[in-house]
Amino acid sequence: MLTVPSLDNIVKSLLLKRFGSKAGTKGQSLHTQPLKSLEKIAYPGQHAARMGIIVNVYIQNALGNLLTLLQDKSPNMDLAIQCVRDIFAMSNKSLDQTARCGSLHHLIRQRAAMADTGLNEFNDIKTHVLELPLTHDGVFGGGLEKKLKERQELNKQLSDLLPEVDK
């Protein structure tokens, strides 16, 4: 129930029908580059979510064991302390998986926004956008406006320095 599936055979056959034999050469993955990169980010995100669920199930089990242990007439305090330490370690792992899942979802939104806005076509901006830190400043972060202004200034300086050439 908690396995993370790859693309199913129906998707592969539809890709082969739409893009031809070159779409099926790399196994079960999407064909167009923006969507292929989204899929490569989404798959580890699914794994992180799966691991987070599994760790939370273990935490629930450990909490039930701790409750049973503490309800005894003479509880073993050393065992209870070790159980609390284990629960704390598992909760840290759960937070790690949740944070990983959230950051991967942020990257997916960032890649989708780049593909839809056309920013992935500008090679000098694309690398900077992908390296922007994950902050609360929106999908692209606060650094995108600065990079776009730097690019505009550079293009303006180049157009001033270089003579106009007919295409």
Secondary structure, 3 states (H helix, E strand, C coil): CCCCCCCCHHHHHHHHHHHCHHHHCCCCCCCCHHHHHHHHHHHHHHHHHHHHHHHHHHHHHHHHHHHHHHCCCCCCHHHHHHHHHHHHHHHHHHHHHHHHHHHHHHHHHHHHHHHHHCHHHCHHHHHHHHCCCCCCCCCCCCHHHHHHHHHHHHHHHHHHHCCCCCC
